[in-house]
Amino acid sequence: MQAVTLGPAGTYSHRAASAVADDVAFRESVTAIVEAVADEEFERGVVPIENSIEGSVTETLDALTDREVSVVREIVTPIRHALLAQSDDFSTVASHSQALAQCRSYLETEYPDADLEAVASTARGVEYARENPSVAGIGHPDNAGDDLEIVAEGIQDRTSNATRFFVIAPADQRSEAGGKSSLVVYPDANYPGLLLELLEPFADRDINLTRVESRPSGERLGDYVFHIDFAAGLYEGRTQEAIEDIENLAENGWVRRLGSYDTEHVLY
């Protein structure tokens, strides 16, 4: 099996994808990964969905709205950030925007004058540091190699820093079995109490919601798509009843079942 994830080699996504497949290919954006899996170029894709410090990854949410795929597995891995550079004499810190945000307090305290540059991935920032002595990257300590030194380790603002990754597959591989499930709901409506009405079917059936996120639909101001994760399988009768209620509420829009899946914790 071949999986596709954020590249180049050495990203945290690459580490998560290594738990899925031995053969890992790379793309430069989450959108490109989701498109490649939706078009069945790859059997699996691995995309970040949520970080414990910075919250949901909006590019992933939007890509899951725009293309039909299924979620077949969830991987949770701790994030250990290190500052990597050719020396401690640098003026720019380059990394993925999420990594820069996860290390915000450290960077403001230790390197208040450094320029922060967002790049496509943590590994891309490390590559940049290899090419330019004035640049430091943020990434896993193992990415240092022989040509970069570890200036500092454990620079994330919280030691509990962890990221959830979705393992995605073509839409026809969606499963209804698993301890968690995800939906994307577009009500195509906006009125007082709408969100409450979307959540009540779960509360009425004692289904725990683990994440609720809204994203602009892109159709008009005030119009939203809702991403809902919950602790129950799609095969369960209570889940089917709740989704039926939601489909009635979203009769002018649509409800997409991303699938049911289990969670795996991977340590690096």
C-alpha positions in Angstrom: 0.0 0.0 0.0 1.2 3.5 -0.8 0.2 6.5 1.3 0.5 10.2 0.4 1.1 13.0 2.9 2.8 16.4 3.4 6.3 16.5 2.3 9.2 16.6 1.9 10.5 13.7 4.0 10.8 14.3 7.7 7.5 16.1 8.4 5.4 15.1 11.3 2.9 14.0 8.8 5.5 11.7 7.3 6.1 10.2 10.7 2.4 9.5 11.1 2.1 8.2 7.6 4.9 5.7 8.3 2.5 4.0 10.7 0.2 3.5 7.7 2.4 2.4 4.9 6.1 1.7 4.2 5.8 3.4 0.8 5.1 7.1 1.4 4.8 9.8 -1.4 4.6 13.5 -0.8 2.5 16.5 -1.8 3.0 20.2 -0.9 -0.5 20.9 0.4 -3.3 19.1 2.3 -5.6 20.1 -0.6 -3.4 18.2 -3.1 -3.4 15.1 -0.8 -7.2 15.0 -0.5 -7.6 15.5 -4.3 -5.1 12.7 -5.0 -7.0 10.3 -2.7 -10.4 11.3 -4.0 -9.1 10.7 -7.6 -7.9 7.3 -6.4 -4.2 8.0 -7.3 -3.4 6.7 -3.8 -5.0 4.1 -1.5 -4.4 6.2 1.6 -3.6 9.8 2.6 -2.6 11.2 5.9 -3.6 14.8 6.8 -3.4 16.8 10.1 -6.8 17.6 11.4 -6.3 19.1 14.9 -3.5 20.2 17.2 -3.9 20.4 21.0 -2.5 24.0 21.1 -3.6 25.6 17.8 -6.9 23.7 17.2 -8.3 22.5 13.9 -6.3 22.7 10.6 -8.6 24.8 8.4 -7.1 23.7 5.1 -8.0 20.1 6.0 -11.5 21.0 7.0 -12.0 22.9 3.7 -10.5 20.1 1.6 -12.8 17.5 3.3 -15.8 19.8 2.4 -14.8 20.2 -1.3 -13.9 16.5 -2.2 -15.5 13.2 -1.4 -13.2 10.9 0.6 -13.6 8.7 3.7 -11.9 8.7 7.1 -10.8 5.2 8.0 -8.4 5.7 10.9 -7.2 8.4 13.3 -3.6 8.7 14.5 -2.6 10.8 17.5 1.1 11.6 18.0 2.9 13.9 20.4 4.8 16.8 18.9 8.3 17.5 20.0 9.7 20.6 18.4 13.4 21.5 18.2 15.1 24.6 16.8 17.6 23.5 14.2 20.2 25.6 12.5 23.8 25.6 11.3 24.7 27.7 14.3 23.0 29.9 16.9 23.7 32.9 14.7 20.5 33.2 12.6 18.0 36.0 11.9 15.0 34.1 10.5 12.9 31.1 11.8 11.2 29.2 9.1 8.5 26.5 9.6 4.9 25.6 9.0 2.5 28.2 10.3 1.2 25.7 12.9 4.6 24.9 14.2 5.5 28.6 14.5 2.2 29.2 16.4 2.9 26.2 18.7 6.2 27.7 19.7 5.0 31.4 19.8 5.9 32.1 23.5 9.3 30.5 23.2 10.2 32.5 20.1 8.9 35.7 21.5 11.0 35.3 24.7 14.2 33.8 23.3 14.3 35.4 19.8 12.1 38.5 19.8 14.0 40.1 16.9 13.9 37.0 14.6 11.8 37.2 11.5 9.2 34.4 11.3 8.6 32.9 7.9 5.8 30.4 7.2 6.6 27.7 4.7 4.7 24.6 3.4 5.9 22.2 6.1 8.3 21.8 9.0 10.6 19.7 6.8 10.7 22.5 4.2 11.8 24.9 6.9 14.5 22.5 8.0 15.7 22.2 4.3 15.7 26.0 4.2 18.0 26.1 7.3 20.4 23.6 5.6 20.6 25.9 2.6 21.0 29.2 4.5 23.1 29.8 7.6 20.9 32.8 8.5 17.8 30.6 8.9 16.7 28.2 11.7 14.0 25.6 11.2 11.5 24.0 13.6 11.1 20.3 13.4 11.6 16.9 15.1 15.1 16.6 16.7 15.9 13.7 14.4 15.8 16.0 11.4 19.0 17.7 12.4 21.4 15.3 10.7 25.1 16.0 10.4 24.8 19.5 9.0 22.5 21.1 11.5 22.8 21.5 15.2 20.0 21.3 17.7 19.9 24.8 19.2 17.1 23.9 21.6 14.7 21.1 22.2 11.2 20.9 23.6 10.4 24.5 22.4 6.7 23.9 22.0 4.7 26.1 24.4 3.1 23.2 26.1 4.5 19.7 26.8 1.2 18.2 26.1 1.4 19.3 22.4 -0.1 16.6 20.2 -1.6 16.4 16.7 -4.5 14.3 15.4 -4.1 13.0 11.8 -6.9 11.5 9.7 -6.1 8.6 7.5 -8.2 9.1 4.4 -9.3 6.7 1.6 -11.5 6.8 -1.5 -15.1 7.4 -0.6 -16.2 3.9 -1.4 -14.0 2.5 1.4 -16.0 4.3 4.1 -16.6 2.1 7.1 -19.5 2.3 9.6 -17.6 0.4 12.3 -15.4 2.2 14.8 -15.4 4.1 18.1 -15.6 7.6 16.5 -17.3 9.0 13.5 -17.2 12.3 11.5 -19.8 14.2 9.5 -19.7 17.3 7.4 -23.0 19.2 7.4 -24.1 22.0 5.1 -27.6 23.2 6.2 -27.8 25.9 3.5 -29.7 27.9 6.1 -29.1 30.5 8.7 -31.6 31.3 11.5 -31.7 31.7 15.3 -31.2 28.3 17.0 -29.8 26.5 14.0 -26.7 25.2 15.7 -28.7 24.1 18.7 -31.0 22.1 16.5 -28.0 20.5 14.9 -26.5 19.4 18.2 -29.7 18.3 20.0 -30.1 15.0 18.1 -26.8 13.9 19.6 -27.5 15.1 23.2 -31.0 13.5 23.1 -29.3 10.1 22.4 -26.4 10.5 24.8 -23.8 10.7 22.0 -20.7 12.6 23.1 -19.5 15.3 20.6 -15.7 15.4 20.6 -15.3 18.3 18.1 -17.6 20.8 16.5 -16.2 23.3 14.0 -17.7 25.8 11.6 -16.2 27.0 8.4 -17.5 29.6 5.9 -19.2 27.9 3.0 -17.8 30.4 0.5 -21.3 30.9 -0.9 -22.2 34.1 1.1 -21.4 35.8 4.4 -23.0 34.1 7.4 -23.3 30.8 5.6 -21.4 27.9 7.2 -20.4 24.3 6.9 -20.2 22.3 10.2 -17.7 19.6 10.9 -18.8 17.2 13.7 -16.9 14.4 15.4 -18.6 12.2 17.9 -17.9 9.1 20.0 -20.1 6.5 18.4 -20.1 4.3 15.2 -22.3 5.0 12.2 -23.6 1.4 12.6 -25.3 2.2 15.8 -29.1 2.8 15.8 -28.8 5.9 17.9 -26.4 7.4 15.4 -28.6 6.6 12.5 -31.5 8.3 14.2 -29.5 11.4 15.0 -28.2 11.7 11.4 -31.8 11.3 10.1 -32.8 14.2 12.2 -29.9 16.3 10.9 -30.7 15.4 7.3 -34.2 16.7 7.9 -32.8 19.9 9.2 -30.4 20.2 6.2 -33.0 19.3 3.6 -31.9 22.3 1.5 -28.2 21.4 1.8 -26.4 18.1 2.4 -24.9 15.7 5.0 -21.7 13.8 4.3 -20.7 10.8 6.3 -16.9 10.7 6.4 -17.0 7.3 8.2 -16.3 5.6 11.4 -12.8 4.8 12.7 -10.7 3.9 15.7 -7.8 5.9 17.2 -4.2 4.8 17.3 -1.6 6.5 19.5 1.9 6.6 17.8 5.0 7.6 19.7 8.2 8.9 18.1 
